[in-house]
Structures are given as structure tokens and as C-alpha cells.
Amino acid sequence: MSNTKIARRGFLRTTLVAGAAIPLGAIPIILKADNHRLSEDDAAAKGLGYLHDATKVDTTKYPRRAGEAGSKQFCDNCQLYQAGSEDGWGGCAIFPGKQVNAKGWCNAWVSA
């Protein structure tokens, strides 16, 4: 019976250590994304109508960006945006490993 308790303790200890170490594995991915800005020519970016400057979006093609409500849509007020450095670029859940312009826009925009 004592072997069972030791095995359980060992399992719990290993689980806790592994659980704490998993988020640390994401650090290199986050740091790597800092230098990779999303190109407007990227296939995924083109598919979602991403532009670095939201004011240049073709509102006939993307009517969500039209009107007063649409004019307030930018990457930096999107729920998918992950604020980055102070240079106006940050991460995006739609484009993993790439940075988008805070004043950009794509058709996946979701109100924060």
C-alpha cells in the first residue's frame, strides 16, 4: 500500500512540473514572431483581405469595414490581436508566428 502512495506522489509531482514547464516552451515561438511581420502578399492575408493600413480596405469587397462602425475597426481593437512592442505591431491568433500592424484590418476582425 505504501508503494501506491509513493507512485501517486511521484505522478503528481511529475504532472505539476510538466504543467509548469509547458508554457515556457512557448517563449521561443513568441520571441521568434517579433521579427516576422505579416506580408500583405501572404496567401492567408490575401484571403482575409488583410492590409497594414485599414483605411485602404476596399469597402465594396469587404462591406464589414464600411460605414461609421467599420471605420472604427482596427487590429489593435480586435479580440484576436495580441499587443506587442511599442512600434505598432503585435501578434494575431489568425496569423500565428507573424505580426500585424495595430492600425491594420482583416475580415476576421472581432470586437474586443
C-alpha positions as CSV (number, residue, x, y, z in Angstrom):
1,M,0.0,0.0,0.0
2,S,2.9,2.4,0.7
3,N,4.2,1.8,-2.9
4,T,0.9,3.1,-4.2
5,K,1.2,6.3,-2.2
6,I,4.7,6.9,-3.4
7,A,3.7,6.2,-7.0
8,R,0.8,8.7,-6.7
9,R,3.1,11.3,-5.2
10,G,5.6,10.8,-8.0
11,F,2.9,11.1,-10.6
12,L,1.5,14.3,-9.1
13,R,5.0,15.8,-8.8
14,T,5.8,15.0,-12.4
15,T,2.5,16.3,-13.6
16,L,2.9,19.6,-11.7
17,V,6.4,20.1,-13.0
18,A,5.4,19.3,-16.6
19,G,2.4,21.5,-16.3
20,A,4.6,24.4,-15.2
21,A,7.2,23.8,-17.9
22,I,4.8,23.7,-20.9
23,P,4.1,27.5,-21.0
24,L,7.9,28.0,-21.0
25,G,8.1,26.1,-24.3
26,A,6.1,28.9,-26.0
27,I,8.6,31.6,-25.2
28,P,10.8,30.9,-28.3
29,I,7.8,31.0,-30.5
30,I,6.7,34.3,-29.1
31,L,10.2,35.8,-29.4
32,K,10.6,34.4,-33.0
33,A,7.4,36.2,-34.0
34,D,8.8,39.6,-33.1
35,N,10.8,39.9,-36.3
36,H,8.3,38.3,-38.7
37,R,5.8,40.8,-40.0
38,L,2.9,39.5,-42.0
39,S,3.2,40.4,-45.7
40,E,0.1,41.7,-47.4
41,D,1.0,39.2,-50.2
42,D,0.8,36.2,-47.8
43,A,-1.9,33.8,-49.1
44,A,-3.8,33.8,-45.7
45,A,-3.6,37.6,-45.5
46,K,-5.0,38.0,-49.1
47,G,-7.7,35.5,-48.3
48,L,-8.9,37.6,-45.3
49,G,-8.3,41.0,-47.0
50,Y,-5.6,42.0,-44.5
51,L,-3.9,45.4,-45.1
52,H,-1.4,47.2,-42.9
53,D,-3.4,50.4,-43.3
54,A,-7.1,49.8,-42.6
55,T,-8.1,53.0,-44.3
56,K,-7.1,51.5,-47.6
57,V,-9.6,48.5,-47.4
58,D,-11.9,48.1,-50.4
59,T,-15.3,48.5,-48.7
60,T,-17.2,47.3,-51.7
61,K,-15.3,44.0,-51.4
62,Y,-15.4,44.0,-47.6
63,P,-18.6,45.8,-46.5
64,R,-18.0,45.0,-42.8
65,R,-15.3,47.8,-42.9
66,A,-17.8,50.3,-44.4
67,G,-19.7,52.9,-42.5
68,E,-19.1,54.5,-39.1
69,A,-18.9,51.2,-37.3
70,G,-16.5,49.7,-39.8
71,S,-14.3,52.8,-39.7
72,K,-13.5,52.0,-36.1
73,Q,-12.3,48.5,-36.8
74,F,-8.5,48.1,-36.4
75,C,-6.3,45.2,-35.4
76,D,-5.5,46.9,-32.1
77,N,-9.2,46.8,-31.0
78,C,-9.8,43.2,-32.3
79,Q,-10.2,40.4,-29.8
80,L,-7.7,38.3,-31.8
81,Y,-4.9,40.9,-31.5
82,Q,-2.0,40.4,-29.0
83,A,-0.3,43.7,-28.3
84,G,3.4,43.5,-29.0
85,S,6.1,46.1,-28.9
86,E,5.7,49.8,-28.9
87,D,6.4,50.1,-32.7
88,G,2.7,49.5,-33.6
89,W,3.0,45.7,-34.4
90,G,1.6,42.8,-32.5
91,G,0.6,39.1,-32.8
92,C,-2.7,37.8,-34.1
93,A,-4.4,34.5,-33.3
94,I,-5.3,34.2,-37.0
95,F,-1.7,34.5,-38.2
96,P,0.4,32.6,-35.7
97,G,4.1,33.4,-35.7
98,K,3.5,36.7,-37.6
99,Q,2.9,40.2,-36.5
100,V,0.2,42.5,-37.8
101,N,0.0,46.3,-37.8
102,A,-2.0,47.7,-35.0
103,K,-3.8,50.0,-37.5
104,G,-4.3,47.2,-40.0
105,W,-7.5,45.2,-40.6
106,C,-8.8,41.9,-41.9
107,N,-12.2,40.3,-42.5
108,A,-11.7,38.1,-39.3
109,W,-12.0,41.2,-37.1
110,V,-13.9,40.6,-33.8
111,S,-15.0,43.3,-31.4
112,A,-12.8,43.2,-28.3
